[in-house]
Amino acid sequence: MPTYLMEHRHEAAECEAAFAAWAGFESPLRGSVAVSTCLDGGHRLWCHLEAADADAALAQLPPYVASRTVAVRVREIGLP
């Protein structure tokens, strides 16, 4: 199954809404861990997930979050 790096961005004024959007939204991502710059003022968030394609990856996010997210297909490689 392909892996996607999800890059989400929102404005400082949208931070609360971006997190509240998860309330009541069913997703395999609920309860998982992501990295974020929100507490440092950047208002960006990244997570990895598996999905058949980019649309299926975005469907795992609440619509409010998905509309501000880019799904980038990634693969692990070894560094020399």
Phi and psi restraints in degrees (value plus and minus 20) as a CYANA .aco file:
   2 PRO   PHI     -81.9   -41.9
   2 PRO   PSI     129.7   169.7
   3 THR   PHI    -127.8   -87.8
   3 THR   PSI     120.5   160.5
   4 TYR   PHI    -143.7  -103.7
   4 TYR   PSI     118.8   158.8
   5 LEU   PHI    -115.2   -75.2
   5 LEU   PSI      98.2   138.2
   6 MET   PHI    -115.0   -75.0
   6 MET   PSI     102.4   142.4
   7 GLU   PHI    -134.1   -94.1
   7 GLU   PSI      91.7   131.7
   8 HIS   PHI    -129.0   -89.0
   8 HIS   PSI     117.8   157.8
   9 ARG   PHI    -151.1  -111.1
   9 ARG   PSI     122.5   162.5
  10 HIS   PHI    -169.6  -129.6
  10 HIS   PSI     144.0   184.0
  11 GLU   PHI    -101.3   -61.3
  11 GLU   PSI     141.0   181.0
  12 ALA   PHI     -75.6   -35.6
  12 ALA   PSI     -60.4   -20.4
  13 ALA   PHI     -88.0   -48.0
  13 ALA   PSI     -36.1     3.9
  14 GLU   PHI    -118.9   -78.9
  14 GLU   PSI     -21.8    18.2
  15 CYS   PHI     -77.0   -37.0
  15 CYS   PSI     -70.8   -30.8
  16 GLU   PHI     -80.2   -40.2
  16 GLU   PSI     -62.4   -22.4
  17 ALA   PHI     -85.9   -45.9
  17 ALA   PSI     -57.2   -17.2
  18 ALA   PHI     -82.7   -42.7
  18 ALA   PSI     -58.4   -18.4
  19 PHE   PHI    -100.5   -60.5
  19 PHE   PSI     -56.3   -16.3
  20 ALA   PHI     -85.9   -45.9
  20 ALA   PSI     -45.8    -5.8
  21 ALA   PHI     -79.5   -39.5
  21 ALA   PSI     -43.4    -3.4
  22 TRP   PHI     -94.7   -54.7
  22 TRP   PSI     -40.2    -0.2
  23 ALA   PHI     -80.5   -40.5
  23 ALA   PSI     102.0   142.0
  24 GLY   PHI      57.9    97.9
  24 GLY   PSI     -19.0    21.0
  25 PHE   PHI    -114.0   -74.0
  25 PHE   PSI     102.2   142.2
  26 GLU   PHI     -99.1   -59.1
  26 GLU   PSI     105.2   145.2
  27 SER   PHI    -178.1  -138.1
  27 SER   PSI     124.2   164.2
  28 PRO   PHI     -86.2   -46.2
  28 PRO   PSI     -32.1     7.9
  29 LEU   PHI    -102.1   -62.1
  29 LEU   PSI     -37.7     2.3
  30 ARG   PHI     -75.8   -35.8
  30 ARG   PSI     109.9   149.9
  31 GLY   PHI      65.3   105.3
  31 GLY   PSI     -22.4    17.6
  32 SER   PHI    -105.8   -65.8
  32 SER   PSI    -197.7  -157.7
  33 VAL   PHI    -132.4   -92.4
  33 VAL   PSI     120.9   160.9
  34 ALA   PHI    -152.5  -112.5
  34 ALA   PSI     146.7   186.7
  35 VAL   PHI    -127.7   -87.7
  35 VAL   PSI     126.4   166.4
  36 SER   PHI    -167.5  -127.5
  36 SER   PSI     134.1   174.1
  37 THR   PHI    -127.8   -87.8
  37 THR   PSI     -12.7    27.3
  38 CYS   PHI     -75.8   -35.8
  38 CYS   PSI     -64.7   -24.7
  39 LEU   PHI     -91.1   -51.1
  39 LEU   PSI     -34.3     5.7
  40 ASP   PHI    -125.7   -85.7
  40 ASP   PSI     -14.2    25.8
  41 GLY   PHI      73.1   113.1
  41 GLY   PSI     -16.8    23.2
  42 GLY   PHI    -107.2   -67.2
  42 GLY   PSI     -47.4    -7.4
  43 HIS   PHI      34.1    74.1
  43 HIS   PSI      29.1    69.1
  44 ARG   PHI    -150.3  -110.3
  44 ARG   PSI     132.8   172.8
  45 LEU   PHI    -165.3  -125.3
  45 LEU   PSI     120.8   160.8
  46 TRP   PHI    -151.1  -111.1
  46 TRP   PSI     124.1   164.1
  47 CYS   PHI    -171.9  -131.9
  47 CYS   PSI     140.0   180.0
  48 HIS   PHI    -124.9   -84.9
  48 HIS   PSI     124.7   164.7
  49 LEU   PHI    -173.2  -133.2
  49 LEU   PSI     142.5   182.5
  50 GLU   PHI    -125.1   -85.1
  50 GLU   PSI     118.5   158.5
  51 ALA   PHI    -181.4  -141.4
  51 ALA   PSI     138.5   178.5
  52 ALA   PHI     -84.9   -44.9
  52 ALA   PSI     -55.5   -15.5
  53 ASP   PHI    -177.7  -137.7
  53 ASP   PSI     158.1   198.1
  54 ALA   PHI     -81.9   -41.9
  54 ALA   PSI     -58.6   -18.6
  55 ASP   PHI     -83.4   -43.4
  55 ASP   PSI     -60.9   -20.9
  56 ALA   PHI     -86.9   -46.9
  56 ALA   PSI     -54.0   -14.0
  57 ALA   PHI     -84.9   -44.9
  57 ALA   PSI     -67.9   -27.9
  58 LEU   PHI     -84.9   -44.9
  58 LEU   PSI     -49.0    -9.0
  59 ALA   PHI     -87.1   -47.1
  59 ALA   PSI     -36.0     4.0
  60 GLN   PHI    -100.8   -60.8
  60 GLN   PSI     -23.6    16.4
  61 LEU   PHI    -129.3   -89.3
  61 LEU   PSI     129.0   169.0
  62 PRO   PHI     -79.0   -39.0
  62 PRO   PSI     127.1   167.1
  63 PRO   PHI     -71.7   -31.7
  63 PRO   PSI     -60.7   -20.7
  64 TYR   PHI     -80.6   -40.6
  64 TYR   PSI     -61.2   -21.2
  65 VAL   PHI     -94.2   -54.2
  65 VAL   PSI     -65.0   -25.0
  66 ALA   PHI     -79.3   -39.3
  66 ALA   PSI     -55.1   -15.1
  67 SER   PHI     -88.4   -48.4
  67 SER   PSI     -33.8     6.2
  68 ARG   PHI    -135.2   -95.2
  68 ARG   PSI      -0.5    39.5
  69 THR   PHI    -143.5  -103.5
  69 THR   PSI     123.4   163.4
  70 VAL   PHI    -131.5   -91.5
  70 VAL   PSI     110.6   150.6
  71 ALA   PHI    -120.1   -80.1
  71 ALA   PSI      96.8   136.8
  72 VAL   PHI    -133.5   -93.5
  72 VAL   PSI     100.6   140.6
  73 ARG   PHI     -90.8   -50.8
  73 ARG   PSI     110.2   150.2
  74 VAL   PHI    -152.3  -112.3
  74 VAL   PSI     139.3   179.3
  75 ARG   PHI    -158.2  -118.2
  75 ARG   PSI     125.2   165.2
  76 GLU   PHI     -96.3   -56.3
  76 GLU   PSI     120.9   160.9
  77 ILE   PHI    -155.1  -115.1
  77 ILE   PSI     135.7   175.7
  78 GLY   PHI    -103.7   -63.7
  78 GLY   PSI     118.9   158.9
  79 LEU   PHI    -113.0   -73.0
  79 LEU   PSI     117.5   157.5
